[in-house]
């Protein structure tokens, strides 16, 4: 995964440091279970050796973001420290087909700089964005900090990109 910072029209909200922030909460002193749903996608591909079948498995669960809580079904990916959800101002086909985060409806949201620099008191909200490139494409958007709950464990995501 590669990170690139730029200014452009935003389409995604990046809530950073989710797992690290939740692991630092004292709430985890008790046991918390989060139900996950296993989903398998089968793809049929042509290769130089002939036809091949590829099985991709992912585990989905629910997280809640903001105040009041907005629920999202997300992939629980142990290889990422960032939570990516479509923003309500995203108009791409991919965003429209998913639940989008209503930023205006969250009283606990704070826009943060994507490079992790602390925001100075009284300064304007940051306008930078981050692009994250995966093997299958890329996503981009603003970085924000908000209340995030996984099961009964809640914390504020850490600002910046991990």
C-alpha positions in Angstrom: 0.0 0.0 0.0 1.4 3.4 -1.0 0.4 6.8 0.4 0.5 10.1 -1.6 -0.7 13.5 -0.2 -2.4 16.0 -2.5 -5.2 18.5 -2.7 -8.2 17.5 -4.8 -11.9 16.9 -4.7 -12.5 14.4 -1.9 -14.5 11.2 -2.2 -13.5 9.3 0.9 -13.1 9.8 4.6 -10.1 8.2 6.2 -10.4 7.5 9.9 -6.9 6.7 11.1 -5.3 4.6 13.8 -8.5 2.8 14.6 -7.1 -0.5 16.0 -4.2 1.2 17.8 -6.6 3.7 19.5 -9.0 0.9 20.5 -6.2 -1.2 21.9 -5.1 1.6 24.1 -8.5 2.0 25.7 -9.1 0.6 29.2 -12.4 -0.8 28.0 -10.5 -3.7 26.5 -9.7 -5.0 30.0 -12.9 -6.9 29.6 -13.7 -9.5 26.9 -15.5 -8.2 23.9 -16.8 -10.3 21.0 -17.5 -9.0 17.6 -19.5 -11.2 15.2 -17.9 -11.5 11.8 -19.4 -12.8 8.6 -17.1 -14.9 6.3 -17.7 -14.1 2.6 -16.1 -16.1 -0.2 -15.9 -14.8 -3.8 -15.0 -17.2 -6.6 -13.4 -15.9 -9.8 -12.8 -17.8 -12.9 -9.7 -16.6 -14.8 -7.9 -17.4 -18.0 -4.2 -18.0 -17.5 -1.4 -19.3 -19.7 -1.9 -22.7 -18.1 -5.6 -22.6 -18.9 -8.6 -21.8 -16.8 -8.1 -21.3 -13.1 -10.4 -20.7 -10.2 -9.5 -18.2 -7.5 -11.2 -18.1 -4.1 -11.0 -14.8 -2.2 -12.1 -14.8 1.5 -12.9 -11.7 3.6 -14.4 -11.2 7.0 -17.0 -8.5 7.5 -18.3 -6.9 10.6 -20.0 -3.8 11.9 -18.3 -0.6 13.2 -20.1 2.5 14.2 -18.7 6.0 13.5 -19.7 9.4 14.9 -22.1 10.9 17.3 -24.8 9.8 17.0 -23.5 6.4 15.7 -23.7 5.6 12.0 -23.2 1.8 11.4 -21.0 0.5 8.6 -20.3 -3.0 7.4 -16.6 -3.2 6.7 -13.9 -5.7 5.9 -11.8 -6.5 9.0 -8.4 -6.4 7.3 -5.5 -7.2 9.7 -3.1 -5.6 7.2 -4.4 -2.1 7.6 -4.5 0.4 10.4 -6.9 2.8 8.6 -10.7 2.7 8.4 -11.9 3.9 5.0 -15.6 4.7 4.5 -17.3 6.6 1.6 -18.1 10.2 2.4 -21.6 11.6 1.8 -20.2 14.0 -0.9 -18.8 11.1 -3.0 -20.8 10.6 -6.2 -18.9 7.8 -7.8 -20.7 4.5 -8.6 -18.7 2.7 -5.9 -19.7 5.3 -3.2 -23.4 5.5 -4.2 -23.7 1.7 -3.9 -22.5 1.7 -0.3 -23.6 3.4 2.9 -21.9 6.8 3.1 -20.7 8.7 6.2 -22.8 11.8 6.9 -20.2 14.1 8.2 -22.7 16.9 9.0 -24.7 14.6 11.2 -21.7 13.8 13.5 -21.2 16.2 16.4 -17.9 14.6 17.3 -16.1 14.8 13.9 -12.8 16.8 13.5 -10.9 17.3 10.3 -7.2 16.5 10.8 -4.1 16.9 8.7 -3.3 13.7 6.8 0.4 13.9 7.7 -0.4 13.6 11.4 0.7 17.2 12.3 -1.4 18.6 15.2 -3.9 21.3 14.3 -3.1 24.6 15.9 -5.9 26.2 18.0 -7.9 28.7 16.0 -6.4 27.6 12.7 -8.6 26.7 9.6 -9.5 23.0 9.0 -6.8 21.2 6.9 -7.6 20.8 3.2 -5.0 18.1 2.3 -6.0 14.7 1.2 -4.4 11.3 1.0 -4.3 8.8 -1.9 -3.9 5.1 -1.0 -2.9 2.8 -3.8 -3.8 -0.9 -3.6 -3.0 -3.7 -6.1 -6.4 -3.3 -7.6 -6.7 0.5 -7.7 -6.6 3.5 -5.5 -8.8 5.6 -3.2 -8.4 9.1 -2.0 -10.0 11.5 0.5 -9.8 13.6 3.6 -8.5 12.6 7.0 -10.8 13.0 10.0 -11.0 12.0 13.6 -14.2 10.8 15.1 -15.7 8.4 17.6 -15.4 4.8 16.5 -17.0 1.7 18.1 -16.3 -1.9 17.4 -18.8 -3.9 19.4 -19.1 -2.2 22.8 -15.5 -0.8 22.6 -15.4 2.9 21.6 -12.6 5.4 21.2 -11.6 8.3 19.0 -9.5 7.3 16.0 -6.0 8.7 16.2 -5.4 11.6 13.8 -3.0 11.2 10.8 -2.2 8.3 8.6 -0.6 5.3 10.3 
